Amino acid sequence: MLYLIAYDISVDARRTKLAELLEGFGQRVQRSVFECDLNEREYQALERKMKRILKLEEGDNVRIYRLCGACAGNVTVLGNGPPVEKSVDVYIV
């Protein structure tokens, strides 16, 4: 599943921590927007880690959009942004 994650965090240290976390799960496509191609287990791990960083009572805001396969295939990139990355399925026989 492709996840589009956007955030607005005013405290530099927390914003940097969240960005570094997200870089380990996907690719930055805008300053505060990431695309992450994750399975359910990876998504649950990411969400747990994000909740440890965020301070919702201080106004931190994260939006997570799940894009189904059909929707992810319809993403249009205008300009010099990176293409949508997809995880490669690996089968070992």
PDB file of N, CA, C and O in Angstrom, chain B, residues numbered from 101:
ATOM      1  N   MET B 101       0.852  -1.169   0.000  1.00  0.00           N
ATOM      2  CA  MET B 101       0.000   0.000   0.000  1.00  0.00           C
ATOM      3  C   MET B 101       0.895   1.229   0.000  1.00  0.00           C
ATOM      4  O   MET B 101       1.889   1.280   0.725  1.00  0.00           O
ATOM      5  N   LEU B 102       0.550   2.201  -0.798  1.00  0.00           N
ATOM      6  CA  LEU B 102       1.296   3.455  -0.839  1.00  0.00           C
ATOM      7  C   LEU B 102       0.648   4.433   0.129  1.00  0.00           C
ATOM      8  O   LEU B 102      -0.562   4.655   0.086  1.00  0.00           O
ATOM      9  N   TYR B 103       1.460   5.014   1.000  1.00  0.00           N
ATOM     10  CA  TYR B 103       0.995   5.997   1.973  1.00  0.00           C
ATOM     11  C   TYR B 103       1.612   7.342   1.630  1.00  0.00           C
ATOM     12  O   TYR B 103       2.813   7.437   1.377  1.00  0.00           O
ATOM     13  N   LEU B 104       0.798   8.367   1.622  1.00  0.00           N
ATOM     14  CA  LEU B 104       1.266   9.738   1.464  1.00  0.00           C
ATOM     15  C   LEU B 104       1.181  10.359   2.849  1.00  0.00           C
ATOM     16  O   LEU B 104       0.100  10.429   3.433  1.00  0.00           O
ATOM     17  N   ILE B 105       2.310  10.809   3.379  1.00  0.00           N
ATOM     18  CA  ILE B 105       2.371  11.338   4.739  1.00  0.00           C
ATOM     19  C   ILE B 105       2.855  12.775   4.683  1.00  0.00           C
ATOM     20  O   ILE B 105       3.941  13.061   4.179  1.00  0.00           O
ATOM     21  N   ALA B 106       2.034  13.675   5.209  1.00  0.00           N
ATOM     22  CA  ALA B 106       2.360  15.101   5.243  1.00  0.00           C
ATOM     23  C   ALA B 106       2.312  15.566   6.693  1.00  0.00           C
ATOM     24  O   ALA B 106       1.476  15.105   7.471  1.00  0.00           O
ATOM     25  N   TYR B 107       3.199  16.469   7.049  1.00  0.00           N
ATOM     26  CA  TYR B 107       3.220  16.916   8.442  1.00  0.00           C
ATOM     27  C   TYR B 107       3.477  18.406   8.545  1.00  0.00           C
ATOM     28  O   TYR B 107       4.040  19.031   7.646  1.00  0.00           O
ATOM     29  N   ASP B 108       3.041  18.959   9.681  1.00  0.00           N
ATOM     30  CA  ASP B 108       3.274  20.353  10.031  1.00  0.00           C
ATOM     31  C   ASP B 108       3.662  20.359  11.501  1.00  0.00           C
ATOM     32  O   ASP B 108       2.814  20.185  12.377  1.00  0.00           O
ATOM     33  N   ILE B 109       4.938  20.557  11.762  1.00  0.00           N
ATOM     34  CA  ILE B 109       5.467  20.538  13.121  1.00  0.00           C
ATOM     35  C   ILE B 109       6.328  21.784  13.297  1.00  0.00           C
ATOM     36  O   ILE B 109       7.269  22.009  12.536  1.00  0.00           O
ATOM     37  N   SER B 110       6.000  22.587  14.298  1.00  0.00           N
ATOM     38  CA  SER B 110       6.686  23.873  14.451  1.00  0.00           C
ATOM     39  C   SER B 110       8.012  23.779  15.202  1.00  0.00           C
ATOM     40  O   SER B 110       8.848  24.673  15.067  1.00  0.00           O
ATOM     41  N   VAL B 111       8.229  22.733  15.981  1.00  0.00           N
ATOM     42  CA  VAL B 111       9.462  22.596  16.756  1.00  0.00           C
ATOM     43  C   VAL B 111      10.511  21.872  15.899  1.00  0.00           C
ATOM     44  O   VAL B 111      10.312  20.732  15.478  1.00  0.00           O
ATOM     45  N   ASP B 112      11.623  22.558  15.656  1.00  0.00           N
ATOM     46  CA  ASP B 112      12.658  22.034  14.757  1.00  0.00           C
ATOM     47  C   ASP B 112      13.139  20.641  15.126  1.00  0.00           C
ATOM     48  O   ASP B 112      13.256  19.785  14.249  1.00  0.00           O
ATOM     49  N   ALA B 113      13.421  20.388  16.393  1.00  0.00           N
ATOM     50  CA  ALA B 113      13.983  19.096  16.803  1.00  0.00           C
ATOM     51  C   ALA B 113      13.009  17.959  16.501  1.00  0.00           C
ATOM     52  O   ALA B 113      13.420  16.919  15.987  1.00  0.00           O
ATOM     53  N   ARG B 114      11.736  18.140  16.809  1.00  0.00           N
ATOM     54  CA  ARG B 114      10.751  17.095  16.531  1.00  0.00           C
ATOM     55  C   ARG B 114      10.538  16.919  15.038  1.00  0.00           C
ATOM     56  O   ARG B 114      10.396  15.797  14.552  1.00  0.00           O
ATOM     57  N   ARG B 115      10.516  18.033  14.307  1.00  0.00           N
ATOM     58  CA  ARG B 115      10.343  17.964  12.858  1.00  0.00           C
ATOM     59  C   ARG B 115      11.502  17.193  12.226  1.00  0.00           C
ATOM     60  O   ARG B 115      11.287  16.379  11.328  1.00  0.00           O
ATOM     61  N   THR B 116      12.707  17.440  12.682  1.00  0.00           N
ATOM     62  CA  THR B 116      13.883  16.740  12.167  1.00  0.00           C
ATOM     63  C   THR B 116      13.821  15.255  12.508  1.00  0.00           C
ATOM     64  O   THR B 116      14.121  14.416  11.659  1.00  0.00           O
ATOM     65  N   LYS B 117      13.437  14.919  13.742  1.00  0.00           N
ATOM     66  CA  LYS B 117      13.318  13.512  14.146  1.00  0.00           C
ATOM     67  C   LYS B 117      12.300  12.783  13.280  1.00  0.00           C
ATOM     68  O   LYS B 117      12.541  11.662  12.834  1.00  0.00           O
ATOM     69  N   LEU B 118      11.157  13.430  13.045  1.00  0.00           N
ATOM     70  CA  LEU B 118      10.122  12.790  12.236  1.00  0.00           C
ATOM     71  C   LEU B 118      10.611  12.602  10.803  1.00  0.00           C
ATOM     72  O   LEU B 118      10.405  11.541  10.214  1.00  0.00           O
ATOM     73  N   ALA B 119      11.245  13.607  10.245  1.00  0.00           N
ATOM     74  CA  ALA B 119      11.762  13.500   8.873  1.00  0.00           C
ATOM     75  C   ALA B 119      12.782  12.372   8.768  1.00  0.00           C
ATOM     76  O   ALA B 119      12.758  11.605   7.805  1.00  0.00           O
ATOM     77  N   GLU B 120      13.671  12.262   9.742  1.00  0.00           N
ATOM     78  CA  GLU B 120      14.667  11.184   9.720  1.00  0.00           C
ATOM     79  C   GLU B 120      14.002   9.816   9.831  1.00  0.00           C
ATOM     80  O   GLU B 120      14.421   8.863   9.173  1.00  0.00           O
ATOM     81  N   LEU B 121      12.977   9.718  10.654  1.00  0.00           N
ATOM     82  CA  LEU B 121      12.228   8.464  10.765  1.00  0.00           C
ATOM     83  C   LEU B 121      11.593   8.110   9.429  1.00  0.00           C
ATOM     84  O   LEU B 121      11.722   6.980   8.957  1.00  0.00           O
ATOM     85  N   LEU B 122      10.912   9.063   8.821  1.00  0.00           N
ATOM     86  CA  LEU B 122      10.224   8.812   7.556  1.00  0.00           C
ATOM     87  C   LEU B 122      11.194   8.465   6.437  1.00  0.00           C
ATOM     88  O   LEU B 122      10.859   7.668   5.560  1.00  0.00           O
ATOM     89  N   GLU B 123      12.391   9.048   6.449  1.00  0.00           N
ATOM     90  CA  GLU B 123      13.390   8.716   5.432  1.00  0.00           C
ATOM     91  C   GLU B 123      13.770   7.243   5.478  1.00  0.00           C
ATOM     92  O   GLU B 123      14.210   6.687   4.472  1.00  0.00           O
ATOM     93  N   GLY B 124      13.608   6.606   6.630  1.00  0.00           N
ATOM     94  CA  GLY B 124      13.885   5.187   6.750  1.00  0.00           C
ATOM     95  C   GLY B 124      12.758   4.301   6.236  1.00  0.00           C
ATOM     96  O   GLY B 124      12.930   3.090   6.100  1.00  0.00           O
ATOM     97  N   PHE B 125      11.607   4.902   5.950  1.00  0.00           N
ATOM     98  CA  PHE B 125      10.444   4.139   5.505  1.00  0.00           C
ATOM     99  C   PHE B 125       9.996   4.480   4.087  1.00  0.00           C
ATOM    100  O   PHE B 125       9.221   3.734   3.489  1.00  0.00           O
ATOM    101  N   GLY B 126      10.474   5.592   3.547  1.00  0.00           N
ATOM    102  CA  GLY B 126      10.023   5.998   2.221  1.00  0.00           C
ATOM    103  C   GLY B 126      10.898   7.084   1.645  1.00  0.00           C
ATOM    104  O   GLY B 126      12.057   7.236   2.029  1.00  0.00           O
ATOM    105  N   GLN B 127      10.331   7.842   0.715  1.00  0.00           N
ATOM    106  CA  GLN B 127      11.114   8.905   0.080  1.00  0.00           C
ATOM    107  C   GLN B 127      10.419  10.255   0.248  1.00  0.00           C
ATOM    108  O   GLN B 127       9.194  10.362   0.201  1.00  0.00           O
ATOM    109  N   ARG B 128      11.244  11.272   0.445  1.00  0.00           N
ATOM    110  CA  ARG B 128      10.740  12.640   0.561  1.00  0.00           C
ATOM    111  C   ARG B 128      10.402  13.130  -0.842  1.00  0.00           C
ATOM    112  O   ARG B 128      11.226  13.041  -1.753  1.00  0.00           O
ATOM    113  N   VAL B 129       9.188  13.649  -1.012  1.00  0.00           N
ATOM    114  CA  VAL B 129       8.781  14.170  -2.310  1.00  0.00           C
ATOM    115  C   VAL B 129       8.528  15.676  -2.271  1.00  0.00           C
ATOM    116  O   VAL B 129       8.490  16.328  -3.314  1.00  0.00           O
ATOM    117  N   GLN B 130       8.358  16.215  -1.099  1.00  0.00           N
ATOM    118  CA  GLN B 130       8.255  17.648  -0.857  1.00  0.00           C
ATOM    119  C   GLN B 130       8.925  17.894   0.497  1.00  0.00           C
ATOM    120  O   GLN B 130       9.299  16.943   1.183  1.00  0.00           O
ATOM    121  N   ARG B 131       9.075  19.130   0.874  1.00  0.00           N
ATOM    122  CA  ARG B 131       9.759  19.442   2.128  1.00  0.00           C
ATOM    123  C   ARG B 131       9.158  18.691   3.320  1.00  0.00           C
ATOM    124  O   ARG B 131       9.902  18.165   4.148  1.00  0.00           O
ATOM    125  N   SER B 132       7.853  18.634   3.419  1.00  0.00           N
ATOM    126  CA  SER B 132       7.213  17.950   4.554  1.00  0.00           C
ATOM    127  C   SER B 132       6.224  16.884   4.081  1.00  0.00           C
ATOM    128  O   SER B 132       5.196  16.651   4.717  1.00  0.00           O
ATOM    129  N   VAL B 133       6.544  16.246   2.968  1.00  0.00           N
ATOM    130  CA  VAL B 133       5.676  15.196   2.407  1.00  0.00           C
ATOM    131  C   VAL B 133       6.531  14.008   1.995  1.00  0.00           C
ATOM    132  O   VAL B 133       7.549  14.156   1.319  1.00  0.00           O
ATOM    133  N   PHE B 134       6.098  12.830   2.415  1.00  0.00           N
ATOM    134  CA  PHE B 134       6.784  11.587   2.082  1.00  0.00           C
ATOM    135  C   PHE B 134       5.824  10.614   1.429  1.00  0.00           C
ATOM    136  O   PHE B 134       4.629  10.620   1.725  1.00  0.00           O
ATOM    137  N   GLU B 135       6.344   9.778   0.539  1.00  0.00           N
ATOM    138  CA  GLU B 135       5.615   8.636  -0.005  1.00  0.00           C
ATOM    139  C   GLU B 135       6.298   7.386   0.549  1.00  0.00           C
ATOM    140  O   GLU B 135       7.517   7.241   0.468  1.00  0.00           O
ATOM    141  N   CYS B 136       5.495   6.495   1.108  1.00  0.00           N
ATOM    142  CA  CYS B 136       6.030   5.274   1.703  1.00  0.00           C
ATOM    143  C   CYS B 136       5.226   4.085   1.185  1.00  0.00           C
ATOM    144  O   CYS B 136       4.009   4.031   1.359  1.00  0.00           O
ATOM    145  N   ASP B 137       5.897   3.148   0.558  1.00  0.00           N
ATOM    146  CA  ASP B 137       5.263   1.919   0.074  1.00  0.00           C
ATOM    147  C   ASP B 137       5.485   0.867   1.156  1.00  0.00           C
ATOM    148  O   ASP B 137       6.584   0.325   1.276  1.00  0.00           O
ATOM    149  N   LEU B 138       4.437   0.572   1.953  1.00  0.00           N
ATOM    150  CA  LEU B 138       4.578  -0.257   3.142  1.00  0.00           C
ATOM    151  C   LEU B 138       3.546  -1.367   3.186  1.00  0.00           C
ATOM    152  O   LEU B 138       2.431  -1.223   2.684  1.00  0.00           O
ATOM    153  N   ASN B 139       3.938  -2.475   3.794  1.00  0.00           N
ATOM    154  CA  ASN B 139       2.928  -3.479   4.107  1.00  0.00           C
ATOM    155  C   ASN B 139       2.318  -3.107   5.466  1.00  0.00           C
ATOM    156  O   ASN B 139       2.746  -2.139   6.094  1.00  0.00           O
ATOM    157  N   GLU B 140       1.339  -3.859   5.909  1.00  0.00           N
ATOM    158  CA  GLU B 140       0.619  -3.493   7.140  1.00  0.00           C
ATOM    159  C   GLU B 140       1.540  -3.519   8.361  1.00  0.00           C
ATOM    160  O   GLU B 140       1.435  -2.645   9.221  1.00  0.00           O
ATOM    161  N   ARG B 141       2.420  -4.481   8.452  1.00  0.00           N
ATOM    162  CA  ARG B 141       3.344  -4.565   9.594  1.00  0.00           C
ATOM    163  C   ARG B 141       4.285  -3.356   9.627  1.00  0.00           C
ATOM    164  O   ARG B 141       4.527  -2.784  10.690  1.00  0.00           O
ATOM    165  N   GLU B 142       4.810  -2.975   8.472  1.00  0.00           N
ATOM    166  CA  GLU B 142       5.697  -1.811   8.404  1.00  0.00           C
ATOM    167  C   GLU B 142       4.949  -0.536   8.777  1.00  0.00           C
ATOM    168  O   GLU B 142       5.474   0.325   9.481  1.00  0.00           O
ATOM    169  N   TYR B 143       3.708  -0.431   8.290  1.00  0.00           N
ATOM    170  CA  TYR B 143       2.917   0.761   8.617  1.00  0.00           C
ATOM    171  C   TYR B 143       2.665   0.852  10.119  1.00  0.00           C
ATOM    172  O   TYR B 143       2.802   1.927  10.703  1.00  0.00           O
ATOM    173  N   GLN B 144       2.300  -0.261  10.752  1.00  0.00           N
ATOM    174  CA  GLN B 144       2.039  -0.255  12.196  1.00  0.00           C
ATOM    175  C   GLN B 144       3.292   0.156  12.970  1.00  0.00           C
ATOM    176  O   GLN B 144       3.203   0.915  13.935  1.00  0.00           O
ATOM    177  N   ALA B 145       4.454  -0.338  12.554  1.00  0.00           N
ATOM    178  CA  ALA B 145       5.709   0.034  13.207  1.00  0.00           C
ATOM    179  C   ALA B 145       5.979   1.530  13.044  1.00  0.00           C
ATOM    180  O   ALA B 145       6.374   2.203  13.996  1.00  0.00           O
ATOM    181  N   LEU B 146       5.764   2.038  11.845  1.00  0.00           N
ATOM    182  CA  LEU B 146       5.973   3.469  11.594  1.00  0.00           C
ATOM    183  C   LEU B 146       5.033   4.309  12.448  1.00  0.00           C
ATOM    184  O   LEU B 146       5.459   5.293  13.052  1.00  0.00           O
ATOM    185  N   GLU B 147       3.769   3.935  12.503  1.00  0.00           N
ATOM    186  CA  GLU B 147       2.792   4.709  13.281  1.00  0.00           C
ATOM    187  C   GLU B 147       3.177   4.729  14.768  1.00  0.00           C
ATOM    188  O   GLU B 147       3.092   5.775  15.410  1.00  0.00           O
ATOM    189  N   ARG B 148       3.594   3.591  15.313  1.00  0.00           N
ATOM    190  CA  ARG B 148       4.027   3.546  16.722  1.00  0.00           C
ATOM    191  C   ARG B 148       5.205   4.492  16.960  1.00  0.00           C
ATOM    192  O   ARG B 148       5.231   5.224  17.950  1.00  0.00           O
ATOM    193  N   LYS B 149       6.169   4.471  16.056  1.00  0.00           N
ATOM    194  CA  LYS B 149       7.346   5.321  16.214  1.00  0.00           C
ATOM    195  C   LYS B 149       6.992   6.801  16.076  1.00  0.00           C
ATOM    196  O   LYS B 149       7.538   7.644  16.787  1.00  0.00           O
ATOM    197  N   MET B 150       6.078   7.110  15.159  1.00  0.00           N
ATOM    198  CA  MET B 150       5.664   8.511  15.003  1.00  0.00           C
ATOM    199  C   MET B 150       4.979   9.018  16.266  1.00  0.00           C
ATOM    200  O   MET B 150       5.220  10.145  16.696  1.00  0.00           O
ATOM    201  N   LYS B 151       4.130   8.191  16.857  1.00  0.00           N
ATOM    202  CA  LYS B 151       3.400   8.602  18.064  1.00  0.00           C
ATOM    203  C   LYS B 151       4.349   8.901  19.223  1.00  0.00           C
ATOM    204  O   LYS B 151       4.025   9.713  20.090  1.00  0.00           O
ATOM    205  N   ARG B 152       5.513   8.258  19.248  1.00  0.00           N
ATOM    206  CA  ARG B 152       6.498   8.532  20.300  1.00  0.00           C
ATOM    207  C   ARG B 152       7.184   9.881  20.104  1.00  0.00           C
ATOM    208  O   ARG B 152       7.661  10.482  21.067  1.00  0.00           O
ATOM    209  N   ILE B 153       7.232  10.352  18.872  1.00  0.00           N
ATOM    210  CA  ILE B 153       7.898  11.621  18.555  1.00  0.00           C
ATOM    211  C   ILE B 153       6.939  12.801  18.687  1.00  0.00           C
ATOM    212  O   ILE B 153       7.319  13.856  19.195  1.00  0.00           O
ATOM    213  N   LEU B 154       5.719  12.631  18.241  1.00  0.00           N
ATOM    214  CA  LEU B 154       4.767  13.737  18.136  1.00  0.00           C
ATOM    215  C   LEU B 154       4.267  14.235  19.486  1.00  0.00           C
ATOM    216  O   LEU B 154       4.165  13.477  20.450  1.00  0.00           O
ATOM    217  N   LYS B 155       3.962  15.513  19.530  1.00  0.00           N
ATOM    218  CA  LYS B 155       3.334  16.155  20.688  1.00  0.00           C
ATOM    219  C   LYS B 155       2.047  16.808  20.174  1.00  0.00           C
ATOM    220  O   LYS B 155       2.031  17.990  19.830  1.00  0.00           O
ATOM    221  N   LEU B 156       0.972  16.019  20.128  1.00  0.00           N
ATOM    222  CA  LEU B 156      -0.292  16.500  19.577  1.00  0.00           C
ATOM    223  C   LEU B 156      -0.843  17.667  20.381  1.00  0.00           C
ATOM    224  O   LEU B 156      -1.473  18.566  19.825  1.00  0.00           O
ATOM    225  N   GLU B 157      -0.605  17.653  21.698  1.00  0.00           N
ATOM    226  CA  GLU B 157      -1.097  18.738  22.558  1.00  0.00           C
ATOM    227  C   GLU B 157      -0.389  20.052  22.277  1.00  0.00           C
ATOM    228  O   GLU B 157      -0.857  21.111  22.694  1.00  0.00           O
ATOM    229  N   GLU B 158       0.748  19.994  21.566  1.00  0.00           N
ATOM    230  CA  GLU B 158       1.483  21.208  21.206  1.00  0.00           C
ATOM    231  C   GLU B 158       1.225  21.622  19.761  1.00  0.00           C
ATOM    232  O   GLU B 158       1.868  22.536  19.245  1.00  0.00           O
ATOM    233  N   GLY B 159       0.288  20.950  19.119  1.00  0.00           N
ATOM    234  CA  GLY B 159      -0.108  21.360  17.781  1.00  0.00           C
ATOM    235  C   GLY B 159       0.517  20.599  16.627  1.00  0.00           C
ATOM    236  O   GLY B 159       0.291  20.946  15.468  1.00  0.00           O
ATOM    237  N   ASP B 160       1.305  19.558  16.922  1.00  0.00           N
ATOM    238  CA  ASP B 160       1.859  18.756  15.828  1.00  0.00           C
ATOM    239  C   ASP B 160       0.710  18.155  15.024  1.00  0.00           C
ATOM    240  O   ASP B 160      -0.311  17.751  15.582  1.00  0.00           O
ATOM    241  N   ASN B 161       0.889  18.104  13.720  1.00  0.00           N
ATOM    242  CA  ASN B 161      -0.180  17.647  12.838  1.00  0.00           C
ATOM    243  C   ASN B 161       0.431  16.769  11.749  1.00  0.00           C
ATOM    244  O   ASN B 161       1.328  17.191  11.019  1.00  0.00           O
ATOM    245  N   VAL B 162      -0.075  15.535  11.656  1.00  0.00           N
ATOM    246  CA  VAL B 162       0.361  14.615  10.616  1.00  0.00           C
ATOM    247  C   VAL B 162      -0.874  14.095   9.900  1.00  0.00           C
ATOM    248  O   VAL B 162      -1.852  13.714  10.543  1.00  0.00           O
ATOM    249  N   ARG B 163      -0.835  14.078   8.586  1.00  0.00           N
ATOM    250  CA  ARG B 163      -1.920  13.520   7.769  1.00  0.00           C
ATOM    251  C   ARG B 163      -1.362  12.333   7.016  1.00  0.00           C
ATOM    252  O   ARG B 163      -0.296  12.416   6.405  1.00  0.00           O
ATOM    253  N   ILE B 164      -2.093  11.220   7.062  1.00  0.00           N
ATOM    254  CA  ILE B 164      -1.664  10.000   6.391  1.00  0.00           C
ATOM    255  C   ILE B 164      -2.776   9.575   5.442  1.00  0.00           C
ATOM    256  O   ILE B 164      -3.906   9.322   5.859  1.00  0.00           O
ATOM    257  N   TYR B 165      -2.439   9.503   4.165  1.00  0.00           N
ATOM    258  CA  TYR B 165      -3.398   9.104   3.135  1.00  0.00           C
ATOM    259  C   TYR B 165      -2.968   7.756   2.577  1.00  0.00           C
ATOM    260  O   TYR B 165      -1.833   7.593   2.129  1.00  0.00           O
ATOM    261  N   ARG B 166      -3.873   6.798   2.607  1.00  0.00           N
ATOM    262  CA  ARG B 166      -3.615   5.482   2.027  1.00  0.00           C
ATOM    263  C   ARG B 166      -4.091   5.499   0.588  1.00  0.00           C
ATOM    264  O   ARG B 166      -5.240   5.842   0.309  1.00  0.00           O
ATOM    265  N   LEU B 167      -3.211   5.129  -0.317  1.00  0.00           N
ATOM    266  CA  LEU B 167      -3.562   5.109  -1.729  1.00  0.00           C
ATOM    267  C   LEU B 167      -3.583   3.665  -2.213  1.00  0.00           C
ATOM    268  O   LEU B 167      -2.560   2.981  -2.181  1.00  0.00           O
ATOM    269  N   CYS B 168      -4.735   3.207  -2.658  1.00  0.00           N
ATOM    270  CA  CYS B 168      -4.840   1.850  -3.173  1.00  0.00           C
ATOM    271  C   CYS B 168      -3.997   1.730  -4.453  1.00  0.00           C
ATOM    272  O   CYS B 168      -3.526   2.731  -4.992  1.00  0.00           O
ATOM    273  N   GLY B 169      -3.820   0.510  -4.920  1.00  0.00           N
ATOM    274  CA  GLY B 169      -3.010   0.278  -6.110  1.00  0.00           C
ATOM    275  C   GLY B 169      -3.494   1.063  -7.311  1.00  0.00           C
ATOM    276  O   GLY B 169      -2.689   1.610  -8.065  1.00  0.00           O
ATOM    277  N   ALA B 170      -4.819   1.123  -7.496  1.00  0.00           N
ATOM    278  CA  ALA B 170      -5.367   1.877  -8.634  1.00  0.00           C
ATOM    279  C   ALA B 170      -5.084   3.363  -8.479  1.00  0.00           C
ATOM    280  O   ALA B 170      -4.732   4.034  -9.450  1.00  0.00           O
ATOM    281  N   CYS B 171      -5.236   3.883  -7.266  1.00  0.00           N
ATOM    282  CA  CYS B 171      -4.983   5.309  -7.027  1.00  0.00           C
ATOM    283  C   CYS B 171      -3.506   5.638  -7.177  1.00  0.00           C
ATOM    284  O   CYS B 171      -3.148   6.652  -7.776  1.00  0.00           O
ATOM    285  N   ALA B 172      -2.646   4.777  -6.630  1.00  0.00           N
ATOM    286  CA  ALA B 172      -1.199   5.014  -6.717  1.00  0.00           C
ATOM    287  C   ALA B 172      -0.745   5.029  -8.167  1.00  0.00           C
ATOM    288  O   ALA B 172       0.188   5.749  -8.521  1.00  0.00           O
ATOM    289  N   GLY B 173      -1.405   4.234  -9.010  1.00  0.00           N
ATOM    290  CA  GLY B 173      -1.055   4.199 -10.424  1.00  0.00           C
ATOM    291  C   GLY B 173      -1.468   5.443 -11.175  1.00  0.00           C
ATOM    292  O   GLY B 173      -1.047   5.656 -12.312  1.00  0.00           O
ATOM    293  N   ASN B 174      -2.297   6.275 -10.542  1.00  0.00           N
ATOM    294  CA  ASN B 174      -2.780   7.491 -11.184  1.00  0.00           C
ATOM    295  C   ASN B 174      -2.111   8.753 -10.657  1.00  0.00           C
ATOM    296  O   ASN B 174      -2.604   9.855 -10.898  1.00  0.00           O
ATOM    297  N   VAL B 175      -1.001   8.614  -9.946  1.00  0.00           N
ATOM    298  CA  VAL B 175      -0.286   9.783  -9.446  1.00  0.00           C
ATOM    299  C   VAL B 175       0.387  10.487 -10.615  1.00  0.00           C
ATOM    300  O   VAL B 175       1.057   9.849 -11.428  1.00  0.00           O
ATOM    301  N   THR B 176       0.211  11.784 -10.698  1.00  0.00           N
ATOM    302  CA  THR B 176       0.849  12.594 -11.727  1.00  0.00           C
ATOM    303  C   THR B 176       1.910  13.464 -11.069  1.00  0.00           C
ATOM    304  O   THR B 176       1.627  14.143 -10.082  1.00  0.00           O
ATOM    305  N   VAL B 177       3.102  13.450 -11.592  1.00  0.00           N
ATOM    306  CA  VAL B 177       4.189  14.287 -11.086  1.00  0.00           C
ATOM    307  C   VAL B 177       4.485  15.339 -12.139  1.00  0.00           C
ATOM    308  O   VAL B 177       4.836  15.012 -13.273  1.00  0.00           O
ATOM    309  N   LEU B 178       4.343  16.596 -11.766  1.00  0.00           N
ATOM    310  CA  LEU B 178       4.681  17.709 -12.653  1.00  0.00           C
ATOM    311  C   LEU B 178       5.936  18.372 -12.108  1.00  0.00           C
ATOM    312  O   LEU B 178       6.004  18.669 -10.915  1.00  0.00           O
ATOM    313  N   GLY B 179       6.903  18.603 -12.932  1.00  0.00           N
ATOM    314  CA  GLY B 179       8.134  19.222 -12.473  1.00  0.00           C
ATOM    315  C   GLY B 179       9.215  18.191 -12.249  1.00  0.00           C
ATOM    316  O   GLY B 179       9.198  17.109 -12.837  1.00  0.00           O
ATOM    317  N   ASN B 180      10.160  18.541 -11.387  1.00  0.00           N
ATOM    318  CA  ASN B 180      11.349  17.716 -11.195  1.00  0.00           C
ATOM    319  C   ASN B 180      11.267  16.780 -10.010  1.00  0.00           C
ATOM    320  O   ASN B 180      12.295  16.261  -9.575  1.00  0.00           O
ATOM    321  N   GLY B 181      10.094  16.546  -9.475  1.00  0.00           N
ATOM    322  CA  GLY B 181       9.958  15.664  -8.325  1.00  0.00           C
ATOM    323  C   GLY B 181      10.332  14.236  -8.662  1.00  0.00           C
ATOM    324  O   GLY B 181      10.302  13.837  -9.826  1.00  0.00           O
ATOM    325  N   PRO B 182      10.690  13.455  -7.631  1.00  0.00           N
ATOM    326  CA  PRO B 182      11.049  12.059  -7.876  1.00  0.00           C
ATOM    327  C   PRO B 182       9.825  11.251  -8.292  1.00  0.00           C
ATOM    328  O   PRO B 182       8.707  11.578  -7.893  1.00  0.00           O
ATOM    329  N   PRO B 183      10.019  10.206  -9.084  1.00  0.00           N
ATOM    330  CA  PRO B 183       8.888   9.355  -9.451  1.00  0.00           C
ATOM    331  C   PRO B 183       8.407   8.572  -8.236  1.00  0.00           C
ATOM    332  O   PRO B 183       9.142   8.412  -7.262  1.00  0.00           O
ATOM    333  N   VAL B 184       7.188   8.093  -8.297  1.00  0.00           N
ATOM    334  CA  VAL B 184       6.641   7.281  -7.210  1.00  0.00           C
ATOM    335  C   VAL B 184       7.433   5.992  -7.125  1.00  0.00           C
ATOM    336  O   VAL B 184       7.550   5.261  -8.109  1.00  0.00           O
ATOM    337  N   GLU B 185       7.984   5.709  -5.938  1.00  0.00           N
ATOM    338  CA  GLU B 185       8.744   4.480  -5.733  1.00  0.00           C
ATOM    339  C   GLU B 185       7.807   3.373  -5.317  1.00  0.00           C
ATOM    340  O   GLU B 185       6.857   3.592  -4.565  1.00  0.00           O
ATOM    341  N   LYS B 186       8.079   2.196  -5.807  1.00  0.00           N
ATOM    342  CA  LYS B 186       7.300   1.024  -5.394  1.00  0.00           C
ATOM    343  C   LYS B 186       8.270  -0.023  -4.893  1.00  0.00           C
ATOM    344  O   LYS B 186       9.351  -0.215  -5.450  1.00  0.00           O
ATOM    345  N   SER B 187       7.861  -0.700  -3.827  1.00  0.00           N
ATOM    346  CA  SER B 187       8.680  -1.789  -3.307  1.00  0.00           C
ATOM    347  C   SER B 187       8.750  -2.898  -4.338  1.00  0.00           C
ATOM    348  O   SER B 187       7.775  -3.182  -5.033  1.00  0.00           O
ATOM    349  N   VAL B 188       9.895  -3.511  -4.428  1.00  0.00           N
ATOM    350  CA  VAL B 188      10.084  -4.623  -5.347  1.00  0.00           C
ATOM    351  C   VAL B 188       9.731  -5.909  -4.610  1.00  0.00           C
ATOM    352  O   VAL B 188      10.246  -6.166  -3.522  1.00  0.00           O
ATOM    353  N   ASP B 189       8.865  -6.707  -5.193  1.00  0.00           N
ATOM    354  CA  ASP B 189       8.551  -8.004  -4.604  1.00  0.00           C
ATOM    355  C   ASP B 189       9.701  -8.954  -4.896  1.00  0.00           C
ATOM    356  O   ASP B 189      10.150  -9.067  -6.037  1.00  0.00           O
ATOM    357  N   VAL B 190      10.170  -9.628  -3.874  1.00  0.00           N
ATOM    358  CA  VAL B 190      11.264 -10.575  -4.019  1.00  0.00           C
ATOM    359  C   VAL B 190      10.759 -11.952  -3.616  1.00  0.00           C
ATOM    360  O   VAL B 190      10.178 -12.129  -2.545  1.00  0.00           O
ATOM    361  N   TYR B 191      10.988 -12.904  -4.475  1.00  0.00           N
ATOM    362  CA  TYR B 191      10.589 -14.275  -4.198  1.00  0.00           C
ATOM    363  C   TYR B 191      11.830 -15.153  -4.193  1.00  0.00           C
ATOM    364  O   TYR B 191      12.584 -15.170  -5.165  1.00  0.00           O
ATOM    365  N   ILE B 192      12.043 -15.872  -3.120  1.00  0.00           N
ATOM    366  CA  ILE B 192      13.169 -16.790  -3.024  1.00  0.00           C
ATOM    367  C   ILE B 192      12.611 -18.204  -3.088  1.00  0.00           C
ATOM    368  O   ILE B 192      11.755 -18.580  -2.288  1.00  0.00           O
ATOM    369  N   VAL B 193      13.100 -18.981  -4.041  1.00  0.00           N
ATOM    370  CA  VAL B 193      12.589 -20.345  -4.239  1.00  0.00           C
ATOM    371  C   VAL B 193      13.661 -21.340  -3.877  1.00  0.00           C
ATOM    372  O   VAL B 193      13.439 -22.547  -3.972  1.00  0.00           O
TER     373      VAL B 193
END
